[in-house]
Amino acid sequence: MDSRVAYTEEIDDLDEAVAEIFRQTDDFKLLSNSMAILYTEEDTDYRALYEKLSKKWDFPIIGCTTMAMLLGKEGYCRNGISVTILTADDCTFSAGMTDDVNVSNYKDLITAKYNELKKAHNDDIKLIISFGGMVISKDSVAGDDLVALLNELGGGTPIYGGNASDDFSFGNYNLFFNGNVTKCGQVIALISGNIDPMFICLNSVENRARFSYKVTRSEGNLVYRLGNGSFTDTLVKENMLVSDKDNVLGDYLLSPFIVGIEKDDGDIVEVARNLSMINKDMRMGFFLGDIPENSIMSVGVLNRPDVQNTVEKAFSLMLRQMRGAYKYRTILCTSCSARFLALASNTEAEAEAYKGRLPEHVSLSGMYAYGEYCPLRGDKTGREYNMFHNFTFTLLAL
């Protein structure tokens, strides 16, 4: 599989934007099968953009809005449009997007779309790329549930992607497939053939506070009790109730909650979770990801160098593993938007960790997400499990 990334800062004059994208890809040879992944800022008129792109390109285009992009040549890009073309003679791509999903219909809609897309393949599916929307109401589908369903449909096939983001308005994000735009659909792409996807998933937590409790009562992403006490009473006891506000997402960015989850086979995976809201009347916490009962919750202690060091470590691991017989040409990355906030004014930090280190033949593109989808290796067996993450930096090599 080969790839090419094109980027333009232009979003107002779409004729000029498309002309620049085409200039950067005119010498790129398209093989038998192709697909593109597009990231852009929230103000872009995507429907008009797709109409212009589709006059020359007849392959599927998927993607979403993002608050910023990470690119191989340009590094950190706050604004603009990036397009990553994947092309191969020995791979098959199929892509689509569901109608708006909610807690009542998501299983039926995603199952139907997955089965429809699978019909285009004669071989086993090797990779699922997917983008979704964020949880904005009680009818929204949690990221954990989306990943769990795709994992079931794919029989454990690795899943990569994340939730669309915007400029922290939490309402201007969008998802794209060809000329279609939605906030609540699920974008799904299936890839089969000669690929050997490889993943790195790191959560930046190098140090822990003296805080470790068993989750004794929870429902999805709502945590009511830790050990013998309520969630909020435990925070007070540990001097960790740092705000009188209900919305506390910004207050815990540098102290994410770390949850050790036991899988059905007895393996343990550790995921980061952002605390979003506290309900003092119900003495519970609302997280941006599920926290199962009986899991062990601790608290990470982060600083900005830790966030940058995560990227350096991730790329060192990935570049070392890419030296095998299979020739990797593409790296996709997804970083949590909370990590971006933790970097404060040093927005270039994550890009600086990899610039100048990529092999000449390898392209890179990535997004900041409101939640990441990526396989995570278990502590005991080394097996990879599809998981939904917060405060995580992820890489996929193709």
C-alpha positions as CSV (number, residue, x, y, z in Angstrom):
1,M,0.0,0.0,0.0
2,D,1.3,3.4,-0.9
3,S,0.1,6.8,0.3
4,R,0.4,10.6,-0.2
5,V,-0.6,13.4,2.1
6,A,-1.7,16.8,0.7
7,Y,-2.3,19.9,2.8
8,T,-3.6,23.4,2.3
9,E,-4.2,26.3,4.7
10,E,-6.9,27.6,2.4
11,I,-10.5,27.0,3.4
12,D,-12.3,30.2,2.1
13,D,-11.5,29.9,-1.6
14,L,-12.2,26.2,-2.2
15,D,-11.2,26.4,-5.9
16,E,-7.8,27.4,-4.8
17,A,-7.8,24.8,-1.9
18,V,-8.6,22.0,-4.3
19,A,-6.2,23.2,-6.9
20,E,-3.4,23.1,-4.3
21,I,-4.4,19.6,-3.2
22,F,-4.4,18.4,-6.8
23,R,-1.0,20.0,-7.4
24,Q,0.5,18.1,-4.5
25,T,-1.0,14.8,-5.7
26,D,-0.7,15.1,-9.5
27,D,2.5,13.1,-9.6
28,F,1.2,10.4,-7.3
29,K,0.3,7.2,-9.0
30,L,-3.1,5.8,-8.1
31,L,-3.2,2.0,-8.2
32,S,-6.2,-0.3,-8.6
33,N,-8.0,0.6,-5.4
34,S,-7.9,3.8,-3.4
35,M,-9.5,5.6,-0.5
36,A,-8.9,9.0,1.2
37,I,-9.0,10.2,4.7
38,L,-9.8,14.0,5.1
39,Y,-9.4,16.1,8.2
40,T,-10.4,19.8,8.3
41,E,-11.4,22.6,10.7
42,E,-15.0,23.1,11.6
43,D,-15.5,26.2,9.4
44,T,-14.8,24.4,6.1
45,D,-17.8,23.9,3.7
46,Y,-17.2,20.2,3.3
47,R,-20.1,19.5,0.9
48,A,-18.7,22.1,-1.5
49,L,-15.2,20.8,-1.0
50,Y,-16.2,17.2,-1.8
51,E,-18.1,18.3,-4.9
52,K,-14.9,19.8,-6.3
53,L,-12.7,16.9,-5.3
54,S,-15.1,14.3,-6.8
55,K,-14.7,15.9,-10.2
56,K,-11.3,14.3,-10.4
57,W,-11.3,11.6,-7.7
58,D,-13.8,8.7,-7.9
59,F,-12.7,6.8,-4.8
60,P,-14.4,7.1,-1.3
61,I,-13.4,9.9,1.0
62,I,-14.0,9.6,4.7
63,G,-13.1,11.9,7.6
64,C,-14.1,14.4,10.2
65,T,-13.5,17.8,11.6
66,T,-10.6,18.3,14.0
67,M,-9.4,21.1,16.3
68,A,-5.9,20.7,14.8
69,M,-3.9,18.3,12.6
70,L,-0.5,16.6,12.9
71,L,1.3,16.2,9.5
72,G,4.6,14.7,8.5
73,K,6.1,17.7,6.7
74,E,4.2,20.6,8.2
75,G,4.0,19.3,11.8
76,Y,1.3,21.0,13.9
77,C,-1.4,22.7,11.8
78,R,-4.1,24.6,13.5
79,N,-6.1,25.4,10.4
80,G,-6.7,24.0,6.9
81,I,-7.4,20.8,5.1
82,S,-5.4,17.6,4.9
83,V,-6.1,14.6,2.6
84,T,-4.3,11.3,2.9
85,I,-4.7,9.0,-0.1
86,L,-4.3,5.3,0.4
87,T,-3.8,3.2,-2.7
88,A,-2.9,-0.4,-3.5
89,D,-3.2,-3.2,-6.1
90,D,-3.3,-5.9,-3.5
91,C,-5.9,-4.3,-1.0
92,T,-9.6,-3.7,-1.1
93,F,-11.2,-0.7,0.5
94,S,-14.9,-0.1,1.2
95,A,-16.4,2.8,3.1
96,G,-19.7,4.3,4.2
97,M,-21.5,6.1,7.0
98,T,-24.7,5.2,8.9
99,D,-27.7,7.4,9.4
100,D,-27.7,9.2,12.8
101,V,-27.2,6.7,15.6
102,N,-28.6,6.7,19.2
103,V,-28.8,4.3,22.0
104,S,-31.9,2.7,20.6
105,N,-30.8,2.1,17.0
106,Y,-27.0,2.0,16.8
107,K,-26.7,-1.8,16.9
108,D,-29.0,-2.2,14.0
109,L,-27.6,0.6,11.9
110,I,-24.0,-0.2,12.4
111,T,-24.5,-3.9,11.9
112,A,-26.4,-3.3,8.6
113,K,-23.7,-0.9,7.3
114,Y,-20.8,-3.2,8.3
115,N,-22.4,-6.2,6.5
116,E,-23.1,-4.0,3.5
117,L,-19.5,-2.9,3.3
118,K,-18.1,-6.4,3.9
119,K,-19.7,-7.6,0.7
120,A,-17.1,-5.8,-1.3
121,H,-14.3,-8.1,0.1
122,N,-13.3,-11.6,-0.9
123,D,-10.7,-11.8,1.8
124,D,-10.8,-11.4,5.6
125,I,-11.0,-7.8,6.9
126,K,-7.6,-6.8,8.3
127,L,-8.5,-3.3,9.6
128,I,-11.5,-1.2,10.5
129,I,-11.1,2.6,10.4
130,S,-14.0,4.4,12.1
131,F,-15.0,8.0,13.2
132,G,-17.9,8.9,15.4
133,G,-19.4,11.8,17.3
134,M,-19.1,12.8,20.9
135,V,-21.6,12.1,23.7
136,I,-23.8,15.2,23.8
137,S,-27.0,13.8,25.4
138,K,-28.5,10.8,27.1
139,D,-29.4,9.4,23.6
140,S,-25.8,9.6,22.4
141,V,-23.8,6.3,22.1
142,A,-20.8,6.0,24.2
143,G,-17.4,5.4,22.5
144,D,-16.9,2.2,24.4
145,D,-20.2,0.8,23.1
146,L,-19.3,1.7,19.5
147,V,-15.9,0.1,19.7
148,A,-17.4,-3.0,21.4
149,L,-20.0,-3.4,18.6
150,L,-17.4,-3.0,15.9
151,N,-15.2,-5.5,17.7
152,E,-18.0,-8.0,17.8
153,L,-18.9,-7.5,14.1
154,G,-15.2,-7.8,13.1
155,G,-14.5,-10.8,15.3
156,G,-11.6,-8.9,16.9
157,T,-10.3,-7.2,13.8
158,P,-8.3,-4.2,14.9
159,I,-10.2,-0.9,15.0
160,Y,-8.6,2.5,14.6
161,G,-9.9,6.1,14.6
162,G,-11.7,8.3,17.0
163,N,-14.4,10.9,17.7
164,A,-14.5,14.1,15.7
165,S,-13.5,17.3,17.5
166,D,-14.0,21.0,17.0
167,D,-12.6,24.2,18.6
168,F,-13.9,23.1,22.1
169,S,-17.4,24.4,21.3
170,F,-18.5,20.7,21.5
171,G,-21.2,21.3,18.9
172,N,-19.5,22.3,15.6
173,Y,-17.8,18.9,14.9
174,N,-18.9,16.9,11.8
175,L,-18.3,13.5,10.2
176,F,-17.9,13.0,6.5
177,F,-18.4,10.3,3.9
178,N,-18.3,11.4,0.2
179,G,-20.9,14.2,0.0
180,N,-22.6,13.4,3.2
181,V,-22.2,15.3,6.5
182,T,-23.5,14.4,9.9
183,K,-22.9,14.8,13.6
184,C,-24.3,11.5,14.9
185,G,-23.6,9.0,12.2
186,Q,-20.7,6.4,12.3
187,V,-18.1,6.4,9.6
188,I,-16.8,3.0,8.8
189,A,-14.1,1.8,6.4
190,L,-13.0,-1.8,5.9
191,I,-9.6,-2.8,4.5
192,S,-8.6,-6.3,3.4
193,G,-5.6,-7.7,1.5
194,N,-1.9,-7.3,1.9
195,I,-1.6,-5.2,5.0
196,D,0.0,-5.8,8.4
197,P,-1.3,-3.0,10.6
198,M,0.8,-2.1,13.6
199,F,-0.3,0.0,16.6
200,I,1.2,2.0,19.4
201,C,-1.0,3.3,22.2
202,L,0.4,5.3,25.2
203,N,-1.4,7.4,27.8
204,S,1.4,9.7,29.1
205,V,1.2,8.7,32.7
206,E,4.6,8.2,34.2
207,N,3.8,9.0,37.9
208,R,0.8,8.1,40.1
209,A,-0.8,9.9,43.1
210,R,-1.4,7.9,46.3
211,F,-4.9,7.0,45.2
212,S,-6.1,3.5,44.4
213,Y,-9.6,2.3,44.9
214,K,-11.8,-0.5,43.6
215,V,-14.9,0.7,41.7
216,T,-17.7,-0.8,43.7
217,R,-20.7,0.8,41.9
218,S,-20.8,2.2,38.4
219,E,-23.1,2.4,35.3
220,G,-21.2,2.9,32.1
221,N,-19.3,6.1,32.4
222,L,-21.0,7.1,35.7
223,V,-19.1,6.2,38.9
224,Y,-21.0,6.2,42.2
225,R,-18.8,4.4,44.7
226,L,-15.1,3.8,45.2
227,G,-14.4,1.2,47.9
228,N,-16.8,1.8,50.8
229,G,-17.5,5.5,50.1
230,S,-19.2,7.6,47.4
231,F,-17.2,9.0,44.6
232,T,-17.2,12.5,45.8
233,D,-16.6,11.6,49.5
234,T,-13.5,9.7,48.3
235,L,-12.3,12.7,46.4
236,V,-12.8,14.9,49.5
237,K,-11.0,12.3,51.7
238,E,-8.0,12.3,49.4
239,N,-8.0,16.1,49.0
240,M,-8.7,15.7,45.3
241,L,-12.0,17.6,45.1
242,V,-10.4,20.6,43.5
243,S,-13.4,22.6,42.3
244,D,-16.9,23.7,43.4
245,K,-18.0,23.6,39.8
246,D,-20.1,20.8,38.2
247,N,-18.1,20.9,34.9
248,V,-14.6,19.9,35.9
249,L,-13.0,18.7,32.7
250,G,-10.4,21.5,32.7
251,D,-9.6,21.0,36.4
252,Y,-8.4,17.4,36.0
253,L,-6.5,17.6,32.7
254,L,-3.2,17.0,34.4
255,S,-4.5,14.3,36.7
256,P,-6.4,11.8,34.6
257,F,-7.9,8.8,36.2
258,I,-6.3,5.5,35.3
259,V,-8.5,2.4,35.2
260,G,-7.2,-1.2,35.2
261,I,-9.8,-3.3,33.5
262,E,-9.9,-7.1,33.7
263,K,-10.8,-8.8,30.4
264,D,-12.8,-12.0,30.1
265,D,-9.6,-14.0,29.7
266,G,-8.1,-12.6,32.9
267,D,-5.8,-10.2,31.2
268,I,-5.5,-6.6,32.4
269,V,-5.6,-3.5,30.2
270,E,-5.1,0.0,31.6
271,V,-6.9,3.0,30.1
272,A,-7.0,6.7,30.9
273,R,-10.3,8.4,31.6
274,N,-11.0,12.1,31.8
275,L,-13.4,13.3,34.6
276,S,-15.9,15.6,32.9
277,M,-18.6,16.4,35.5
278,I,-19.4,16.0,39.2
279,N,-22.9,15.7,40.6
280,K,-22.5,16.6,44.3
281,D,-26.2,15.8,45.0
282,M,-25.8,12.3,43.7
283,R,-22.2,12.1,44.9
284,M,-21.0,10.7,41.6
285,G,-18.7,11.5,38.7
286,F,-19.3,11.5,34.9
287,F,-16.3,10.3,32.8
288,L,-15.6,10.5,29.1
289,G,-15.4,6.7,28.9
290,D,-16.8,3.6,30.6
291,I,-15.4,2.5,34.0
292,P,-16.6,-1.1,34.8
293,E,-17.4,-2.2,38.3
294,N,-14.6,-4.1,40.1
295,S,-11.9,-2.2,38.0
296,I,-9.1,-0.5,40.0
297,M,-9.0,3.3,39.7
298,S,-5.8,5.3,40.3
299,V,-4.8,8.9,39.4
300,G,-2.0,9.9,37.2
301,V,0.2,12.9,37.8
302,L,1.1,14.6,34.5
303,N,3.3,17.4,33.4
304,R,3.9,18.9,30.0
305,P,7.2,17.2,29.4
306,D,5.5,13.9,30.0
307,V,3.0,14.6,27.2
308,Q,5.8,15.4,24.7
309,N,7.9,12.4,25.9
310,T,4.9,10.1,25.1
311,V,5.2,11.1,21.5
312,E,8.9,10.6,21.4
313,K,8.5,7.2,23.0
314,A,5.7,6.2,20.6
315,F,7.6,7.1,17.5
316,S,10.8,5.4,18.7
317,L,8.8,2.2,19.3
318,M,7.0,2.5,16.0
319,L,10.0,3.3,13.9
320,R,11.9,0.4,15.5
321,Q,9.1,-2.1,14.7
322,M,8.7,-0.8,11.1
323,R,12.1,-2.2,10.2
324,G,10.8,-5.7,9.3
325,A,10.2,-7.3,5.9
326,Y,6.8,-5.6,5.3
327,K,7.4,-2.1,3.9
328,Y,5.3,0.4,5.8
329,R,4.6,3.6,4.0
330,T,1.9,5.3,6.1
331,I,1.5,6.4,9.7
332,L,-1.8,7.6,11.0
333,C,-1.9,9.2,14.5
334,T,-4.7,10.3,16.8
335,S,-4.1,12.4,19.9
336,C,-6.6,13.3,22.6
337,S,-7.7,16.9,22.6
338,A,-7.2,17.0,26.4
339,R,-3.5,16.4,25.7
340,F,-3.5,19.5,23.5
341,L,-5.0,21.6,26.4
342,A,-2.4,20.2,28.7
343,L,0.4,21.5,26.4
344,A,-1.0,25.1,27.0
345,S,0.9,27.5,24.7
346,N,3.4,24.9,23.5
347,T,1.1,23.6,20.8
348,E,4.1,22.4,18.6
349,A,5.3,20.0,21.3
350,E,3.9,16.8,19.9
351,A,4.9,17.6,16.3
352,E,8.4,18.5,17.4
353,A,8.8,15.1,18.9
354,Y,8.7,13.4,15.5
355,K,9.7,16.0,12.9
356,G,12.9,15.0,11.1
357,R,12.6,11.4,12.3
358,L,10.3,9.9,9.6
359,P,11.8,7.8,6.8
360,E,11.7,9.6,3.5
361,H,9.1,7.1,2.0
362,V,6.7,7.3,5.0
363,S,3.8,9.8,5.1
364,L,2.1,10.9,8.3
365,S,-1.3,12.5,9.1
366,G,-3.3,12.8,12.2
367,M,-6.0,14.5,14.2
368,Y,-6.9,15.6,17.7
369,A,-10.0,13.7,18.9
370,Y,-12.6,13.7,21.6
371,G,-11.8,10.1,22.3
372,E,-9.5,7.6,20.5
373,Y,-10.1,4.1,19.1
374,C,-7.0,1.8,19.1
375,P,-6.0,-1.7,20.1
376,L,-4.2,-1.9,23.5
377,R,-1.8,-4.6,24.5
378,G,-2.7,-6.6,27.7
379,D,-0.3,-6.7,30.6
380,K,-0.4,-10.5,31.0
381,T,-0.8,-12.1,27.6
382,G,0.5,-9.4,25.2
383,R,-2.8,-9.8,23.3
384,E,-4.2,-6.7,21.7
385,Y,-7.8,-5.6,22.7
386,N,-9.8,-3.0,20.8
387,M,-10.5,-0.1,23.3
388,F,-11.9,3.4,23.6
389,H,-9.5,5.8,25.2
390,N,-9.1,9.3,26.7
391,F,-5.8,11.2,27.1
392,T,-4.0,8.9,24.8
393,F,-1.6,9.2,21.9
394,T,-2.0,6.4,19.3
395,L,-0.2,5.4,16.1
396,L,-1.2,3.1,13.2
397,A,1.4,2.0,10.7
398,L,0.2,0.7,7.3
